[in-house]
Amino acid sequence: MNQTETMRPALPDPATAPELFEGVLTRRVIAFIIDLIAMGAMILAFSLVGLIAGFLTFGLAWLALVFVIPATIVLYYGATLGSAKRATLGMQMMDIVLTPTRGQPLDGWMAIIHAGVFWITAWISLPLSLVFTLFTPRRQMIHDLIVGTLMVRRSPMVRHWQARSGRPTAAY
């Protein structure tokens, strides 16, 4: 056993646990569309509040409207990916969860960094990032490899970790 193996738990392998990676790419795309709809609704609500506040403050609050979109994205990913569920609303609906691969916990900051690197790579070339997953054994996108995360199916993952530990666990 080398130092790397003692520092982090063994990652699931698609050869021994294929159910963890089954349909992950399709689920991620659908989850992203659901998340875009959720964030769009939040942006609309925050913008309406800012619009009304602008009238009440004689236009001063309208200056803050430029921060609505970035603040919504950070708030959404920090609150959902950074939570104990480690999944956005779309990811929860698609039964996928984000798992750290480098031994550190997945907290709010790590979730925001993950989302930030995702938006940067998506801005540069989303199709390239999606095609990249076809050549990685665990279906990781470019930002997953950079940040050190892994996306797997949630329900089979709970069974996988329970089988590895030999006892039921509440954490996933």
TORDOKE-20312 format. One line per field, with one value per residue: residue in one letter; x, y, z of N, C-alpha, C, O, CB in turn. Coordinates in nm, 3 decimals. Atoms other than C-alpha are relative to their C-alpha. Glycine has a CB too. Layout:
r [A, ...]
n_u [X, ...]
n_v [Y, ...]
n_w [Z, ...]
ca_u [X, ...]
ca_v [Y, ...]
ca_w [Z, ...]
c_u [X, ...]
c_v [Y, ...]
c_w [Z, ...]
o_u [X, ...]
o_v [Y, ...]
o_w [Z, ...]
cb_u [X, ...]
cb_v [Y, ...]
cb_w [Z, ...]
***
This chain:
r [M, N, Q, T, E, T, M, R, P, A, L, P, D, P, A, T, A, P, E, L, F, E, G, V, L, T, R, R, V, I, A, F, I, I, D, L, I, A, M, G, A, M, I, L, A, F, S, L, V, G, L, I, A, G, F, L, T, F, G, L, A, W, L, A, L, V, F, V, I, P, A, T, I, V, L, Y, Y, G, A, T, L, G, S, A, K, R, A, T, L, G, M, Q, M, M, D, I, V, L, T, P, T, R, G, Q, P, L, D, G, W, M, A, I, I, H, A, G, V, F, W, I, T, A, W, I, S, L, P, L, S, L, V, F, T, L, F, T, P, R, R, Q, M, I, H, D, L, I, V, G, T, L, M, V, R, R, S, P, M, V, R, H, W, Q, A, R, S, G, R, P, T, A, A, Y]
n_u [0.085, -0.083, 0.048, 0.123, 0.111, 0.032, 0.052, 0.138, 0.063, -0.006, 0.108, 0.072, -0.055, 0.107, -0.007, 0.056, 0.128, 0.050, 0.128, -0.026, -0.031, 0.097, 0.078, -0.036, -0.011, 0.135, 0.059, -0.063, 0.053, 0.138, -0.009, -0.045, 0.116, 0.088, -0.065, 0.013, 0.138, 0.009, -0.076, 0.073, 0.112, -0.057, -0.047, 0.120, 0.054, -0.092, 0.006, 0.125, -0.021, -0.090, 0.074, 0.089, -0.087, -0.051, 0.100, 0.007, -0.126, -0.024, -0.092, -0.128, -0.006, -0.018, -0.143, -0.032, 0.055, -0.107, -0.053, 0.105, -0.032, -0.111, 0.033, 0.095, -0.075, -0.081, 0.092, 0.063, -0.095, -0.050, 0.105, 0.043, -0.115, -0.070, 0.082, -0.026, 0.045, -0.103, 0.065, 0.093, 0.137, 0.002, -0.075, 0.082, 0.107, -0.061, -0.064, -0.145, -0.060, -0.139, -0.085, -0.140, -0.092, -0.132, -0.004, 0.052, 0.146, 0.066, 0.072, 0.055, -0.104, -0.037, 0.111, -0.006, -0.116, 0.041, 0.092, -0.075, -0.083, 0.094, 0.047, -0.113, -0.021, 0.119, -0.010, -0.104, 0.049, 0.084, -0.004, -0.126, 0.007, 0.090, -0.068, -0.111, 0.049, 0.006, -0.133, -0.045, 0.069, 0.104, 0.086, -0.025, -0.020, -0.128, 0.000, -0.007, -0.140, -0.074, 0.037, -0.014, 0.132, 0.052, 0.146, 0.050, 0.141, 0.009, 0.055, -0.096, -0.119, 0.027, -0.018, -0.142, -0.078, 0.043, -0.062, -0.144, -0.026, 0.057, 0.105, 0.082, -0.043, 0.095, -0.069, -0.031]
n_v [-0.117, -0.119, -0.115, -0.048, 0.086, -0.022, -0.135, -0.011, 0.130, 0.050, -0.051, 0.105, 0.033, 0.039, 0.142, 0.079, -0.059, -0.075, -0.064, -0.136, -0.088, 0.027, -0.115, -0.122, -0.115, -0.042, -0.055, -0.130, -0.097, -0.029, -0.072, -0.136, -0.072, -0.026, -0.103, -0.127, -0.046, -0.044, -0.125, -0.101, -0.045, -0.079, -0.126, -0.078, -0.048, -0.101, -0.117, -0.070, -0.066, -0.112, -0.099, -0.069, -0.075, -0.114, -0.106, -0.051, -0.068, -0.097, 0.055, 0.042, 0.147, 0.055, 0.022, 0.134, 0.103, 0.066, 0.109, 0.100, 0.129, 0.070, 0.030, 0.112, 0.121, 0.034, 0.039, 0.127, 0.111, 0.009, 0.053, 0.136, 0.090, -0.010, 0.058, 0.141, 0.084, -0.012, 0.004, -0.108, 0.051, 0.086, 0.121, 0.081, 0.059, 0.097, 0.102, -0.005, -0.073, -0.039, 0.063, -0.042, 0.110, -0.028, 0.021, -0.112, 0.000, -0.087, -0.103, -0.107, -0.061, 0.095, 0.002, -0.124, 0.013, 0.098, -0.068, -0.103, 0.064, 0.051, -0.109, -0.043, 0.100, -0.002, -0.121, 0.021, 0.099, 0.103, 0.127, 0.069, 0.057, 0.116, 0.106, 0.045, 0.102, 0.129, 0.061, 0.023, 0.121, -0.031, -0.099, -0.130, -0.113, -0.068, -0.070, 0.102, 0.038, -0.114, -0.024, 0.124, 0.050, 0.112, 0.003, 0.137, 0.018, -0.005, 0.119, 0.111, -0.036, 0.029, 0.146, 0.030, -0.033, 0.089, 0.130, -0.014, -0.018, 0.111, -0.047, -0.104, -0.136, -0.103, -0.095, 0.045]
n_w [0.000, 0.007, -0.075, 0.061, -0.040, -0.141, -0.017, 0.047, 0.020, 0.137, 0.083, 0.070, 0.131, 0.093, 0.033, -0.110, -0.042, 0.117, -0.030, -0.049, 0.112, 0.105, 0.043, -0.074, 0.089, 0.035, -0.121, -0.027, 0.096, -0.040, -0.128, 0.029, 0.055, -0.114, -0.081, 0.072, -0.020, -0.139, -0.015, 0.076, -0.084, -0.109, 0.058, 0.028, -0.128, -0.056, 0.086, -0.030, -0.129, 0.027, 0.076, -0.094, -0.092, 0.076, -0.006, -0.138, -0.035, 0.106, 0.096, -0.057, -0.007, 0.134, 0.019, -0.049, 0.090, 0.075, -0.082, -0.023, 0.063, -0.066, -0.141, 0.002, 0.032, -0.117, -0.106, 0.036, -0.010, -0.138, -0.087, 0.038, 0.004, -0.128, -0.107, -0.032, 0.112, 0.104, 0.130, 0.031, 0.014, 0.118, -0.030, -0.088, 0.081, 0.089, -0.084, 0.006, -0.112, 0.020, -0.101, 0.012, 0.026, -0.056, -0.144, -0.078, 0.001, 0.097, -0.073, 0.083, 0.082, 0.104, 0.094, 0.078, 0.089, 0.102, 0.092, 0.071, 0.102, 0.100, 0.085, 0.083, 0.106, 0.086, 0.080, 0.101, 0.096, -0.062, 0.075, -0.025, -0.134, 0.006, 0.075, -0.085, -0.092, 0.068, -0.002, -0.137, -0.046, -0.098, 0.063, -0.060, 0.090, -0.021, -0.130, -0.105, -0.014, -0.053, -0.139, -0.075, -0.037, 0.078, -0.001, 0.005, -0.036, -0.145, -0.065, -0.001, -0.076, -0.140, -0.014, 0.023, -0.119, -0.107, 0.024, -0.027, -0.143, -0.074, -0.091, 0.062, -0.029, 0.037, 0.087, 0.136]
ca_u [0.000, 0.152, 0.107, -0.166, -0.381, -0.356, -0.449, -0.779, -1.035, -1.030, -1.233, -1.505, -1.391, -1.620, -1.497, -1.604, -1.899, -2.047, -2.384, -2.224, -2.140, -2.437, -2.587, -2.397, -2.326, -2.689, -2.801, -2.552, -2.680, -3.044, -2.952, -2.774, -3.086, -3.298, -3.044, -3.050, -3.428, -3.401, -3.130, -3.329, -3.631, -3.411, -3.254, -3.599, -3.719, -3.407, -3.430, -3.793, -3.701, -3.414, -3.644, -3.896, -3.618, -3.484, -3.809, -3.810, -3.447, -3.480, -3.271, -2.985, -3.069, -3.062, -2.683, -2.681, -2.868, -2.538, -2.450, -2.776, -2.658, -2.313, -2.447, -2.731, -2.491, -2.257, -2.547, -2.713, -2.404, -2.276, -2.611, -2.679, -2.343, -2.199, -2.480, -2.478, -2.658, -2.366, -2.603, -2.791, -3.167, -3.119, -2.859, -3.091, -3.369, -3.130, -2.992, -2.632, -2.396, -2.060, -1.782, -1.436, -1.143, -0.852, -0.942, -1.065, -1.428, -1.668, -1.771, -1.931, -1.603, -1.508, -1.855, -1.818, -1.470, -1.609, -1.889, -1.651, -1.411, -1.712, -1.842, -1.493, -1.447, -1.806, -1.745, -1.428, -1.577, -1.868, -1.874, -1.506, -1.569, -1.859, -1.657, -1.368, -1.588, -1.612, -1.238, -1.215, -1.297, -1.506, -1.682, -1.518, -1.535, -1.235, -1.340, -1.384, -1.024, -0.895, -1.085, -1.061, -1.423, -1.620, -1.986, -2.162, -2.514, -2.628, -2.842, -2.589, -2.310, -2.473, -2.491, -2.129, -1.988, -2.200, -2.062, -1.703, -1.737, -1.945, -2.191, -2.479, -2.389, -2.602, -2.338, -2.289]
ca_v [0.000, 0.333, 0.679, 0.778, 0.479, 0.557, 0.923, 0.863, 0.586, 0.369, 0.520, 0.314, 0.141, 0.115, -0.241, -0.363, -0.126, -0.034, 0.054, 0.366, 0.508, 0.386, 0.676, 0.940, 1.163, 1.171, 1.229, 1.516, 1.689, 1.659, 1.771, 2.076, 2.172, 2.138, 2.348, 2.616, 2.636, 2.661, 2.927, 3.113, 3.125, 3.249, 3.515, 3.628, 3.653, 3.840, 4.073, 4.155, 4.232, 4.451, 4.625, 4.707, 4.810, 5.038, 5.231, 5.262, 5.382, 5.621, 5.394, 5.325, 4.952, 4.909, 4.933, 4.602, 4.422, 4.350, 4.118, 3.919, 3.649, 3.579, 3.598, 3.359, 3.107, 3.119, 3.100, 2.811, 2.594, 2.679, 2.595, 2.277, 2.118, 2.238, 2.077, 1.730, 1.597, 1.707, 1.756, 2.037, 2.010, 1.866, 1.620, 1.504, 1.450, 1.253, 1.043, 1.159, 1.296, 1.474, 1.290, 1.426, 1.216, 1.378, 1.296, 1.641, 1.697, 1.853, 2.176, 2.497, 2.645, 2.330, 2.327, 2.690, 2.621, 2.315, 2.525, 2.808, 2.579, 2.415, 2.751, 2.846, 2.518, 2.537, 2.891, 2.786, 2.472, 2.274, 2.024, 1.944, 1.889, 1.654, 1.459, 1.439, 1.228, 0.956, 0.891, 0.883, 0.553, 0.721, 0.960, 1.265, 1.601, 1.833, 2.035, 1.715, 1.618, 1.968, 2.004, 1.639, 1.525, 1.234, 1.218, 0.888, 0.755, 0.815, 0.511, 0.249, 0.446, 0.413, 0.034, 0.033, 0.210, -0.001, -0.317, -0.187, -0.091, -0.391, -0.176, 0.055, 0.423, 0.733, 0.937, 0.915]
ca_w [0.000, -0.104, 0.046, -0.202, -0.109, 0.263, 0.211, 0.033, 0.009, -0.302, -0.581, -0.742, -1.058, -1.363, -1.420, -1.074, -1.011, -1.352, -1.197, -1.044, -1.387, -1.590, -1.786, -1.587, -1.887, -2.000, -1.643, -1.607, -1.921, -1.810, -1.457, -1.601, -1.800, -1.484, -1.293, -1.564, -1.529, -1.149, -1.167, -1.433, -1.201, -0.916, -1.141, -1.251, -0.889, -0.772, -1.072, -0.997, -0.636, -0.762, -1.007, -0.736, -0.497, -0.771, -0.780, -0.401, -0.391, -0.690, -0.912, -0.673, -0.633, -1.012, -0.993, -0.807, -1.087, -1.265, -0.976, -0.986, -1.228, -1.078, -0.721, -0.806, -0.960, -0.659, -0.413, -0.598, -0.626, -0.278, -0.118, -0.316, -0.398, -0.068, 0.131, 0.285, -0.026, -0.252, -0.542, -0.713, -0.760, -1.108, -0.985, -0.708, -0.962, -1.185, -0.894, -0.925, -0.662, -0.661, -0.477, -0.396, -0.516, -0.335, 0.022, 0.123, 0.219, -0.029, 0.140, 0.014, -0.108, -0.298, -0.455, -0.565, -0.706, -0.890, -1.039, -1.128, -1.312, -1.483, -1.610, -1.733, -1.922, -2.052, -2.172, -2.353, -2.508, -2.364, -2.655, -2.600, -2.230, -2.307, -2.566, -2.317, -2.086, -2.348, -2.310, -1.930, -1.757, -1.483, -1.724, -1.567, -1.740, -1.764, -1.458, -1.254, -1.321, -1.244, -0.916, -0.814, -0.815, -0.950, -1.048, -0.975, -0.939, -0.582, -0.502, -0.625, -0.456, -0.115, -0.165, -0.293, 0.014, 0.249, 0.088, 0.115, 0.480, 0.581, 0.773, 0.683, 0.653, 0.640, 0.460, 0.088]
c_u [0.091, -0.065, -0.132, -0.120, -0.038, -0.063, -0.146, -0.061, 0.007, -0.121, -0.072, 0.057, -0.114, 0.000, -0.065, -0.135, -0.059, -0.131, 0.017, 0.014, -0.099, -0.082, 0.035, 0.006, -0.137, -0.069, 0.057, -0.057, -0.142, -0.002, 0.041, -0.115, -0.098, 0.058, -0.007, -0.140, -0.017, 0.073, -0.068, -0.118, 0.050, 0.047, -0.118, -0.058, 0.089, -0.002, -0.126, 0.010, 0.090, -0.068, -0.091, 0.082, 0.059, -0.097, -0.006, 0.124, 0.039, 0.114, 0.132, 0.015, 0.019, 0.148, 0.041, -0.050, 0.108, 0.057, -0.101, 0.040, 0.118, -0.031, -0.096, 0.072, 0.081, -0.089, -0.060, 0.095, 0.054, -0.102, -0.038, 0.116, 0.076, -0.078, 0.038, -0.042, 0.100, -0.057, -0.089, -0.140, -0.010, 0.072, -0.079, -0.111, 0.054, 0.078, 0.151, 0.052, 0.146, 0.083, 0.143, 0.091, 0.135, 0.005, -0.050, -0.152, -0.053, -0.084, -0.050, 0.102, 0.041, -0.110, 0.001, 0.118, -0.033, -0.090, 0.073, 0.085, -0.089, -0.042, 0.112, 0.022, -0.120, 0.004, 0.102, -0.050, -0.077, 0.001, 0.128, 0.000, -0.090, 0.065, 0.113, -0.045, -0.006, 0.133, 0.056, -0.078, -0.115, -0.095, 0.014, 0.017, 0.132, 0.004, 0.002, 0.144, 0.083, -0.026, 0.018, -0.132, -0.042, -0.152, -0.044, -0.148, -0.011, -0.049, 0.094, 0.125, -0.018, 0.019, 0.148, 0.081, -0.041, 0.066, 0.150, 0.029, -0.054, -0.107, -0.081, 0.054, -0.109, 0.064, 0.025, 0.089]
c_v [0.124, 0.116, 0.053, -0.083, 0.020, 0.136, 0.012, -0.138, -0.040, 0.051, -0.117, -0.018, -0.043, -0.148, -0.085, 0.052, 0.082, 0.072, 0.143, 0.100, -0.012, 0.126, 0.131, 0.122, 0.054, 0.065, 0.138, 0.108, 0.039, 0.078, 0.145, 0.083, 0.034, 0.111, 0.137, 0.059, 0.053, 0.132, 0.114, 0.055, 0.086, 0.137, 0.092, 0.059, 0.109, 0.128, 0.080, 0.075, 0.122, 0.111, 0.082, 0.084, 0.122, 0.116, 0.063, 0.079, 0.100, -0.044, -0.051, -0.153, -0.062, -0.024, -0.141, -0.110, -0.070, -0.119, -0.113, -0.136, -0.068, -0.037, -0.117, -0.131, -0.046, -0.049, -0.138, -0.118, -0.016, -0.064, -0.143, -0.099, -0.001, -0.057, -0.146, -0.093, -0.001, -0.009, 0.122, -0.060, -0.095, -0.132, -0.092, -0.069, -0.111, -0.108, -0.007, 0.088, 0.028, -0.054, 0.052, -0.120, 0.018, -0.007, 0.117, -0.003, 0.095, 0.101, 0.107, 0.064, -0.092, -0.008, 0.124, -0.004, -0.097, 0.067, 0.106, -0.057, -0.060, 0.112, 0.052, -0.098, -0.005, 0.121, -0.018, -0.099, -0.111, -0.129, -0.079, -0.067, -0.123, -0.117, -0.059, -0.113, -0.138, -0.075, -0.018, -0.119, 0.030, 0.109, 0.139, 0.105, 0.069, 0.066, -0.099, -0.040, 0.112, 0.017, -0.124, -0.052, -0.110, 0.002, -0.145, -0.002, -0.014, -0.130, -0.121, 0.032, -0.029, -0.149, -0.038, 0.027, -0.086, -0.136, 0.005, 0.009, -0.116, 0.040, 0.109, 0.139, 0.096, 0.098, -0.060, 0.101]
c_w [0.000, 0.075, -0.056, 0.044, 0.146, 0.023, -0.041, -0.015, -0.147, -0.077, -0.067, -0.140, -0.092, -0.034, 0.110, 0.048, -0.114, 0.027, 0.051, -0.114, -0.115, -0.032, 0.067, -0.091, -0.040, 0.119, 0.033, -0.091, 0.039, 0.132, -0.022, -0.056, 0.112, 0.088, -0.067, 0.018, 0.142, 0.021, -0.076, 0.079, 0.116, -0.051, -0.029, 0.130, 0.060, -0.083, 0.024, 0.133, -0.019, -0.077, 0.091, 0.098, -0.069, -0.001, 0.138, 0.040, -0.108, -0.094, 0.055, 0.002, -0.138, -0.030, 0.042, -0.093, -0.082, 0.076, 0.020, -0.056, 0.068, 0.145, 0.009, -0.026, 0.120, 0.114, -0.027, 0.018, 0.142, 0.092, -0.034, -0.002, 0.132, 0.117, 0.024, -0.115, -0.116, -0.141, -0.018, -0.011, -0.119, 0.024, 0.093, -0.078, -0.091, 0.074, -0.021, 0.112, -0.032, 0.116, -0.016, -0.020, 0.068, 0.152, 0.083, -0.004, -0.107, 0.077, -0.097, -0.092, -0.115, -0.106, -0.090, -0.097, -0.114, -0.104, -0.081, -0.111, -0.109, -0.096, -0.090, -0.114, -0.095, -0.092, -0.112, -0.105, 0.072, -0.082, 0.022, 0.137, 0.003, -0.074, 0.084, 0.093, -0.064, 0.005, 0.141, 0.056, 0.098, -0.050, 0.065, -0.108, 0.037, 0.138, 0.116, 0.026, 0.062, 0.149, 0.087, 0.053, -0.096, 0.013, -0.016, 0.030, 0.151, 0.062, -0.008, 0.083, 0.149, 0.025, -0.014, 0.127, 0.120, -0.015, 0.032, 0.150, 0.084, 0.100, -0.069, 0.037, -0.045, -0.096, -0.136, -0.060]
o_u [0.178, -0.174, -0.218, -0.226, -0.154, -0.131, -0.217, 0.011, 0.020, -0.235, -0.010, 0.098, -0.196, -0.104, -0.128, -0.211, -0.071, -0.163, -0.076, -0.010, -0.082, -0.155, -0.046, -0.040, -0.159, -0.137, -0.016, -0.083, -0.176, -0.081, -0.010, -0.130, -0.149, -0.015, -0.025, -0.155, -0.077, 0.021, -0.067, -0.143, -0.011, 0.026, -0.112, -0.094, 0.038, 0.009, -0.123, -0.036, 0.064, -0.041, -0.095, 0.046, 0.082, -0.056, -0.023, 0.118, 0.155, 0.196, 0.210, 0.124, 0.060, 0.181, 0.137, -0.013, 0.087, 0.121, -0.068, 0.028, 0.106, 0.008, -0.085, 0.045, 0.080, -0.058, -0.066, 0.060, 0.075, -0.066, -0.080, 0.111, 0.135, -0.028, 0.123, 0.011, 0.096, 0.001, -0.152, -0.157, -0.072, 0.026, -0.076, -0.142, -0.018, 0.142, 0.208, -0.018, 0.211, 0.049, 0.195, 0.064, 0.217, 0.102, -0.070, -0.211, 0.015, -0.195, -0.037, 0.073, 0.058, -0.081, -0.024, 0.105, 0.001, -0.069, 0.046, 0.086, -0.053, -0.037, 0.087, 0.036, -0.103, -0.036, 0.081, -0.042, -0.018, 0.011, 0.124, 0.048, -0.060, 0.052, 0.141, 0.033, 0.001, 0.137, 0.170, -0.198, -0.212, -0.173, -0.084, 0.077, 0.194, 0.104, 0.052, 0.186, 0.171, 0.067, 0.040, -0.147, 0.018, -0.206, -0.004, -0.204, 0.067, 0.015, 0.111, 0.188, 0.075, 0.082, 0.195, 0.160, 0.042, 0.109, 0.205, 0.129, -0.010, -0.158, -0.029, 0.100, -0.183, -0.006, 0.050, 0.130]
o_v [0.138, 0.103, 0.095, -0.027, 0.003, 0.156, 0.099, -0.236, 0.046, 0.044, -0.219, 0.078, -0.126, -0.204, -0.186, -0.022, 0.204, 0.171, 0.223, 0.219, 0.053, 0.176, 0.224, 0.229, 0.175, 0.167, 0.226, 0.220, 0.157, 0.171, 0.235, 0.200, 0.146, 0.199, 0.239, 0.180, 0.158, 0.223, 0.228, 0.176, 0.187, 0.238, 0.212, 0.177, 0.212, 0.238, 0.203, 0.188, 0.228, 0.229, 0.205, 0.198, 0.224, 0.232, 0.184, 0.164, 0.140, 0.037, -0.112, -0.203, -0.177, -0.106, -0.197, -0.226, -0.183, -0.206, -0.213, -0.236, -0.184, -0.144, -0.199, -0.231, -0.165, -0.150, -0.222, -0.217, -0.128, -0.143, -0.218, -0.202, -0.102, -0.059, -0.201, -0.203, -0.091, -0.072, 0.169, -0.181, -0.201, -0.237, -0.214, -0.186, -0.206, -0.192, -0.115, 0.176, -0.049, -0.034, 0.054, -0.228, -0.073, 0.039, 0.101, -0.057, 0.189, 0.070, 0.091, 0.092, -0.047, -0.020, 0.114, 0.039, -0.070, 0.051, 0.122, -0.005, -0.058, 0.093, 0.092, -0.058, -0.028, 0.114, 0.026, -0.072, -0.209, -0.236, -0.202, -0.179, -0.221, -0.232, -0.179, -0.203, -0.239, -0.196, -0.062, -0.128, -0.046, 0.165, 0.210, 0.080, 0.036, 0.056, -0.065, -0.055, 0.087, 0.035, -0.113, -0.080, -0.129, 0.018, -0.213, 0.096, -0.087, -0.180, -0.189, -0.058, -0.073, -0.188, -0.128, -0.057, -0.119, -0.196, -0.092, -0.045, -0.139, -0.044, 0.178, 0.161, 0.069, 0.163, -0.180, 0.087]
o_w [0.086, 0.130, 0.021, 0.070, 0.181, 0.124, 0.009, -0.035, -0.235, -0.030, -0.095, -0.205, -0.053, -0.070, 0.080, 0.111, -0.103, -0.040, 0.041, -0.095, -0.218, 0.054, 0.067, -0.052, -0.036, 0.106, 0.078, -0.046, 0.040, 0.148, 0.045, -0.021, 0.116, 0.134, 0.001, 0.035, 0.162, 0.086, -0.030, 0.078, 0.151, 0.016, -0.003, 0.134, 0.105, -0.028, 0.025, 0.146, 0.038, -0.054, 0.082, 0.128, -0.004, 0.010, 0.152, 0.130, -0.115, -0.136, -0.018, -0.026, -0.148, -0.116, -0.012, -0.075, -0.127, 0.017, 0.084, 0.014, 0.107, 0.191, 0.100, 0.040, 0.155, 0.178, 0.063, 0.083, 0.188, 0.179, 0.054, 0.066, 0.170, 0.229, -0.046, -0.127, -0.199, -0.229, 0.077, 0.000, -0.109, -0.020, 0.076, -0.055, -0.122, 0.011, -0.032, 0.162, -0.103, 0.232, -0.127, 0.031, 0.067, 0.211, 0.203, -0.098, -0.148, 0.120, -0.219, -0.208, -0.228, -0.225, -0.210, -0.212, -0.229, -0.224, -0.200, -0.222, -0.227, -0.217, -0.203, -0.230, -0.215, -0.209, -0.225, -0.225, 0.117, -0.023, 0.031, 0.152, 0.071, -0.031, 0.076, 0.123, 0.007, -0.018, 0.156, 0.033, 0.101, 0.029, 0.085, -0.212, 0.138, 0.209, 0.224, 0.141, 0.143, 0.227, 0.207, 0.172, -0.202, 0.122, -0.110, 0.078, 0.211, 0.154, 0.093, 0.136, 0.215, 0.124, 0.055, 0.169, 0.204, 0.084, 0.084, 0.198, 0.196, 0.174, -0.157, 0.149, -0.140, -0.173, -0.150, -0.175]
cb_u [-0.098, 0.027, 0.105, 0.012, 0.035, 0.125, 0.083, -0.007, -0.147, 0.006, 0.053, -0.150, 0.107, 0.011, 0.146, 0.097, 0.019, -0.018, -0.076, 0.125, 0.138, -0.092, -0.142, 0.135, 0.080, -0.082, 0.022, 0.151, 0.003, -0.082, 0.099, 0.117, -0.070, -0.020, 0.145, 0.030, -0.102, 0.057, 0.145, -0.049, -0.079, 0.117, 0.082, -0.106, -0.015, 0.143, 0.009, -0.118, 0.061, 0.120, -0.083, -0.088, 0.113, 0.032, -0.137, -0.020, 0.113, 0.033, 0.029, 0.013, -0.127, -0.060, 0.080, -0.059, -0.102, 0.112, 0.043, -0.131, 0.028, 0.124, -0.062, -0.108, 0.092, 0.084, -0.111, -0.049, 0.114, 0.036, -0.122, -0.067, 0.095, 0.033, -0.150, -0.074, -0.135, 0.106, -0.081, 0.041, -0.100, 0.063, 0.135, -0.060, -0.069, 0.092, -0.062, 0.049, -0.014, 0.014, -0.003, 0.043, 0.021, 0.044, 0.137, 0.055, -0.054, -0.088, 0.090, -0.062, 0.121, 0.028, -0.134, 0.012, 0.124, -0.072, -0.116, 0.086, 0.091, -0.124, -0.057, 0.129, 0.024, -0.130, 0.037, 0.132, 0.118, -0.143, -0.017, 0.119, -0.051, -0.133, 0.055, 0.055, -0.138, -0.041, 0.095, -0.020, 0.099, 0.063, -0.146, 0.124, -0.121, 0.023, -0.122, -0.084, 0.058, -0.038, -0.145, 0.095, -0.104, 0.059, -0.060, 0.076, -0.061, -0.090, -0.135, 0.040, 0.033, -0.143, -0.085, 0.055, -0.016, -0.154, -0.022, 0.055, -0.061, 0.108, 0.061, -0.148, 0.135, -0.053, 0.132, -0.125]
cb_v [-0.001, 0.038, 0.111, -0.001, -0.145, -0.013, 0.098, 0.076, 0.003, -0.154, 0.098, 0.031, -0.112, 0.080, -0.044, -0.002, 0.089, -0.093, -0.082, 0.002, -0.027, -0.115, -0.028, -0.019, -0.038, -0.118, -0.094, -0.009, -0.056, -0.131, -0.070, -0.002, -0.084, -0.130, -0.037, -0.019, -0.114, -0.107, -0.018, -0.057, -0.122, -0.075, -0.025, -0.087, -0.118, -0.056, -0.040, -0.098, -0.098, -0.048, -0.068, -0.101, -0.090, -0.041, -0.054, -0.116, -0.102, 0.136, 0.100, 0.054, -0.055, 0.094, 0.104, -0.020, 0.063, 0.100, 0.053, 0.045, 0.019, 0.086, 0.123, 0.022, 0.024, 0.121, 0.104, 0.005, 0.020, 0.139, 0.088, 0.003, 0.039, 0.141, 0.011, -0.040, 0.048, -0.107, -0.129, 0.074, 0.117, 0.071, 0.035, 0.085, 0.108, 0.070, -0.136, 0.051, -0.081, 0.154, -0.155, 0.079, -0.016, 0.136, -0.030, 0.135, 0.039, -0.083, 0.063, 0.105, 0.035, -0.140, -0.010, 0.123, -0.049, -0.120, 0.063, 0.077, -0.111, -0.061, 0.114, 0.014, -0.139, 0.000, 0.121, -0.051, -0.060, 0.051, 0.028, 0.098, 0.105, 0.038, 0.055, 0.118, 0.038, 0.020, 0.084, 0.127, -0.093, 0.043, -0.045, -0.006, 0.100, 0.105, 0.091, -0.123, -0.040, 0.128, 0.048, 0.020, 0.115, -0.137, 0.090, -0.090, -0.125, 0.110, -0.036, -0.035, 0.147, 0.045, -0.074, 0.084, 0.148, -0.015, -0.045, 0.123, 0.132, -0.073, 0.052, -0.014, 0.031, 0.074, 0.043, -0.020]
cb_w [0.123, -0.145, 0.000, -0.151, -0.024, 0.084, -0.078, -0.134, 0.048, -0.002, -0.106, -0.007, 0.011, -0.126, -0.020, 0.115, 0.127, -0.116, 0.103, 0.086, -0.049, 0.041, 0.023, 0.069, -0.125, -0.050, 0.118, -0.016, -0.144, 0.014, 0.094, -0.099, -0.109, 0.084, 0.025, -0.149, -0.028, 0.094, -0.051, -0.132, 0.055, 0.066, -0.129, -0.070, 0.099, 0.006, -0.146, 0.004, 0.104, -0.076, -0.110, 0.077, 0.054, -0.141, -0.040, 0.096, 0.021, 0.060, -0.100, 0.142, 0.064, -0.104, 0.079, 0.138, -0.094, -0.033, 0.134, -0.062, -0.149, -0.003, 0.068, -0.106, -0.122, 0.046, 0.016, -0.144, -0.097, 0.052, -0.008, -0.137, -0.114, 0.028, -0.035, 0.129, -0.050, 0.019, -0.017, -0.133, -0.016, -0.118, 0.064, 0.113, -0.084, -0.098, -0.029, -0.137, 0.133, -0.012, -0.013, 0.125, -0.148, -0.045, 0.041, -0.054, 0.138, -0.101, 0.110, 0.086, 0.085, 0.061, 0.075, 0.094, 0.079, 0.064, 0.078, 0.095, 0.063, 0.069, 0.085, 0.085, 0.060, 0.085, 0.087, 0.067, -0.079, 0.016, -0.148, -0.011, 0.100, -0.068, -0.135, 0.083, 0.050, -0.144, -0.080, 0.090, 0.065, 0.131, 0.008, 0.091, 0.008, -0.109, 0.011, -0.038, -0.135, -0.075, 0.009, 0.116, 0.001, 0.048, -0.114, 0.100, -0.072, 0.040, -0.062, -0.142, -0.020, 0.040, -0.105, -0.117, 0.035, 0.001, -0.146, -0.071, 0.048, 0.072, 0.134, 0.044, -0.071, 0.124, 0.062, -0.085]
***
